[in-house]
């Protein structure tokens, strides 16, 4: 779902509102099943959010998205791709 939302946000054309640069979103996800408590869940999701941004933004990062805490890159050629 986060990947779909990321793609939808990246596809929005805001040029008619004077926005010249594409709008993108990064998401960090974690499952409640992998957290000790709600604080741990939020901290882990926050970690993955910053990991997604560190790797280039416009990404979804999860514990399962690669080797260790890494992120799935945006689709090549998609708006907002760096």
N, C-alpha and C positions, 0 to 999 in steps of 0.2 A: 504494500500500500504506500509506503514512504517513497519508493522508487517511482511509482505512478504519479504521486503528488509532486515530486521533484521535477519530473518531466513536464507536467502540466504547467507548473510555475515558470519553467524555463521557456515554454512556448508562448507565453503571453507577450503580445506586442503592445508596448505602451508608448510608441513614438507619437501617436496622436495627442498624448498628454504632455509632450515635451521631454519624455524620458528617453535619452539617447542610448543608454547602456542597457543590456539585457538584465532582467531581474532573475536571480537564481536562489536556490535554497539548498542548504546542507542539513542532514539529519543524522543524529546519533541514536542508535536503538539498542535496547537491551531487554531481555525477557525477565519477567518477575521470577521465573523458575530458577534463574541463575544468580539471584540476589539474596542476600541474607535478610534484608529488610527494605523498607521504602527509601531510607536514606542511601543505602548501598545501591539501589536501583537507579536513583537520580544521579548519584556520583558516577556510576558506570556509563549511563547514557550521556552524561556531560562529557566524559572522557572521549567517547566515540564521536560526539559532535565536534570537538576540537581536533580530533584526528582527521575527520573528513575535511575540515577547513585547512588544516596543515598540508594535506595532500593535494590541495588545489581547489577546494570549494566545489559547489554544485555536485555533491556526492552523498551517498548513503553509506554510513559506516556502521558495522555490526561486529560482534565477536566472530561470526562465521564468514566474513567477507574477504578472507585471505589468510595469510600467515601472521598470526597474532593480531594486534589491533591495527587493522588497515582498512581501506575503503574501496568500494566499487567505483571505478571512474565513470564519469558521464559518458553518454554515447558520443562517439566521434562525430564532429560536425554539428552537434546540437548547440543551440544558442547558449551563450554563457560559458562555453568550453574554453579553458585556458591552455 
